[in-house]
Structures are given as structure tokens and as C-alpha cells.
Amino acid sequence: MTTLPYADADSSLRALAGRAEGFGRFSVGGVHGPVRYVTNLADDGPGSLRDACRRKEPLWICFTVSGTIHLSSYLNVSSYKTIDGRGQRIKFTGKGLRLKDCEHIIICNLEFEGGRGHDIDGIQIKPNSKHIWIDRCSLRDYDDGLIDITRQSTDITVSRCHFAQHDKTMLIGADPTHVGDRCIRVTIHHCFFDGTRQRHPRVRFGKVHLYNNYTRNWGIYAICASVESQIYSQCNIYEAGQKKKAFEYYTEKVSQSFYLHFTT
């Protein structure tokens, strides 16, 4: 009999906390706070997700409704929050989630599609955010990135997510001038990069562990490393379409030390 991932955790709401692997494994989310229910799909106001996420106390946030939340601006998530979409189907459009100067966030079972505007990511993690776990989410069709991790944000795991219908999928490390991004540590595992064009991920400065991911039919490259990247790619599947180059290295104008290790 097949056992679903975290099947035992699903039987107890907060048992999910502590199940992360990799660099984000210490994220506790809102496990030490009360359960708070989102009761409508409004962008703001009483009973909305935005209202819950701006509160300062730890919260385990669940939904009593299914449907689409159209965000008119980034939804900022404060520290010690779990946004738990299990049991419902919640989709975000318009904008995305912003994890800014926060810690201990768990985001689970959410959909992101159709984000519009300059610098609009599905999930934007910057600056100085840490202990974050993004699990079992579906992301597609945003004007910028699907998940971007920059500006000294670290200790993050992205697991069992589906990425599709997109160009610049995941950026880790802002640009060659942000040497503070040397602290970044990210684990990406059991994700499906489904025909997305590039950045699975693209890395500057950070340390990234990739394992058990499936990347197929990319448009430029699968993985790109540049200034001072450290990437450990382990037991991944890369299925090329017309573009055959899986791994790319871009030279940039900071220290050119670079480490890339692959195992089978």
C-alpha cells in the first residue's frame, strides 16, 4: 500500500511542524500559537488571510473556505506563522506573498498563478528572513520569479512543489554586489520543474542542496551557478527537450570561487 508524504502528520493538524528536511528543518511556523481560521476570500478585512498574517503573535492559519484570493498588493507574512492550505484549495492571483524581515514561516498546500507587475514574485523572501519551509505548493505564470530568495535570507527548504508555465523560476542570491548573500543556505527536494524556461535555480553566493527533483524540457538551462555558488546536486533527474544544456555557469565581477558537486 502506498503511503502519501506526511500521511501521519495529516492526522494531527500541527504534527506537520518539524517534518521539514534540509536547511529549513528548524522552522516551527505557528506551532506555539492558536489555530486561526480564514473564513472568507477577501483581500483584507476581518476573517481574511491578510488580517491573520499581519498579527504579531504566533498563529497556525487554516481555511474554512476554498477558492481564489485576488491580492491587490503583496501580502506580508509576519514571523511565527503557518499558512496551512490542507483540506481546502486556495489559489492566489494578482500578487504574491512577501516574507520580509521575518522568521519561522511554514507555507503548505497553496496555489499561485497569474501574478502581475514589476518585481512581483509568487513568494518573495527578502531581506533577512530565515527558518522557512515551503511545502507542496503549485506556482506558475508570474511576471518576475516564482520563488526568489535574496538579501541575506537563509535556512530555507522548498519541497514537493510544482513549477510550470514560467520563465525565471527561482533566484537565490540577489546580484554580484550583495556579498551578504554568502550566508544563504537553501534545500530544494522532490520538486517538479515542468517545462519552466530557466533558473531551477539560478544561484549567486548561496549554498544550495538539490536532491530528488525532476526537471524537464527547460528553455535555456536547468541550473545556473555564478559568483561564489556552492551547489550540491544529488539524485536529480534532468530530461532535456530541444535545449540540451542542463548546467550553466555565468562569470560575474566578484570573486570567482565556485564549487559544483554532482553524484549519481
N, C-alpha and C positions, 0 to 999 in steps of 0.2 A: 504494500500500500504506500502510495506516495505521500510524503509529509511536506506540507507547504512551509516556506520560510517563516519562522517565528510563530508557528501554529499554536504552540503552548502559550506564547506571550499574548496572543489574541484573546485567550480565555479570561485574562485578567487585564483590565484596562492599562494599568501603569506598569505591568510586567515588561512592556517594551523597553523602558528605560534600562540602560545597562547592557543591551544586546548589540550595540554598535561594535564594529571591528575597526582596527586601524587607529589612525591619529585622532579621530573624533570619538574614541570609545569612552572617554570620561564625561561626555555630555550627559547631564541629568535632566535637561529641559525643565518642565514644571512639576517634576515628580513630588516635590515637597510642598506644593500648594494645592488648593482645592480644584475640583473639576468645575470648569465654567463652560456653559453651553452657548453656542452661537445659534440663535433662533430665527434669523432671517438672512436674506442675501443682499441686504443694503450695503452700500459703500461705507457708511458711517452711521452713528447713532446708537441708541440703546439696543442691545441684542446682536450687534454686528461684530464681525471679526476685528475690524479696526479698533472698536471700542475696547475689546478684550486685550489686544496686543499692546495698546499704549499704557496699560496699567503697570505699575511698578512691582507689584507682588508676584511671586511665582504662581503660574496657572497651568493646568492641563486643560487645553481648549479642545472641545469636541463640538460636533454639529448635530442638530436635530432636524436639519433640512438638507436636501440635495439641490444642486443647480449651479448657476453661473453667477459669480460676483464680478461685476464690472468695476474696476478700480480707476478712478479719475486721476489718482496720483499714487506714487509709491506708498505701499503700506509698510510702515516702520514697525519692526518687531523688537520689543524691549527684552531685557535679559530674563532668563529662567522661564521660558515659555515652551510648551509643546503644542504644536498645531497638528492635531490628530484627525485625519480625514477618514479613518477606518469606519466602515458601516454606512457611509454616505458617499456621494460622488460630487466633489466640489471642484469647480473649474474657475480659474482666474483669467480675465481678459483685460485689455486696456493698458495696464501697467503690471508691476510685479511686486515681490516682497523685497524689502531692504533691511539688511541686518547690519546696523551701523553702531559701532562702539558698544557692542553687546556681547554676552557670553551665555553659554549653556542654553542652546536652542535645539529642539528636535522638530523636524518638519516631515510629515509622514502622509502618504496616500493622497496627494493633491495633483491637480492637472493645471498646466499653464499653457495658454495658447492665444496668440494674437496680441502681443504687446507692441504698442506703437509710440514712437517719439525718440528724440535724441537721448542716447545713453540709457535706454530702457532695456533692462535685463529681466529674465524670468525671476531669478533670485540673485540679488546683488549683495555681496558680502564685502564691505569696506566701510571705514577703516577700523583697525584694531579690534576685530571681533574674533572670538575663539570658542572652542569646545562646541562644535556644531555638527549635527548629524542630519543629513537629508536622505530620506529612505523611501523607495517605492513611489516616486513621483514621475509624472509624464510631462515633458516640456517640448514645445515646438513653436516655431514661427514668431520670434520676437525681432524687433528692429536692431538690437545690439546682440548681447550674449544670452545664452540660456542660463548658465550659472557662471558668474565671474567672481573670482576670489583674489583680492588685491589689498594693497596698503596695509601690510603687516597683520593681516588676518591669518589665523593659524589653528592647527589641531582640529581638522575638519575631515569628515568622512561623507562621501557620496556613494550610495549603494542602491542596487536594484532599480535604477531609474532608466526610463526610455527617452531617448532624444531623437527627434525626427524633424524633417521639413525645415532645415535651418542652415545658415552659413557658418558664422563664427560661434561655435558651440560652447566652449569652455575656456576661459582665460584664467591662468594662475600666475600672478605677478604682473604689476601694472605696466611699467616701461623701464628702459635701462637706467633711468635716473633714480628710481626708487630702490636704493640699496637696502632700505629697511625691510624689504620683502625677502631678504635672506632667512628670516625667521619662519617663513611659511612652510607648513607641513600638511599634506593632503593625501588621503587614501581614496581611491576610486575602485570599486569592485562590483562585479556582477551587473554591470550596466550594459545597455544595448544602444549603440550609436548607429542608427538605422538610416543610412543614406545621407547623413549630415555632411556638409562640404569640407569642413576643416576644424581644427582645434579640439582634439579628442584626448587630451587637452593640448593647448599651447602653454609652455611654461617658461617663465623667467625667474631666476634666483631660487625658487622654491624646491623643496624635496617632495617628490610625488611617488607613491607606490600604486601601481596599476596591477590588478590581478583579476582573472576570470571575467574579463569583459569581452564583448563581441562587437567588433566594428566592421561594417561592410559598406562597400560602394561609396567611398568618400570621393569628394570632388577635386581636392588638391593634395592633401596628405592626411594620414591618420593622426600621428603625434608629431608635434614640433617642439624642439628644445632650443633655447637660446641662452642668453647670458647667465652663466653660473648655474645652469639647471642640474638637478640631480634626479634622474628618473629610473625607477626600478620597475621594469615591465615583466610580469611573471604570469605564465599560463593564460595568455590572452589569445583570441582568435582574430585575425585580420583577413578579411575576404575582399579582395580588390575587385573593382569593376573596371572601367576604362582607365582610370588612373592607378598606376601600379606602385607608386612610391608611398610606402607606409610611414617611413620615419624621415623627418626633415630636421636640419639644423640651420638656424639663421645666425650669422655673425652680427653682433651688435657691439657698440662702442663702450663697453665697460669690460672688466676683467673677463677673459675668455675661457677661464677654467670651466670644464664641462665633464660630466660623468654620466654615462648611459650604460646600463647593465641589463641584458636580456637572458632569461633562462627558458628552457622548454620543459 
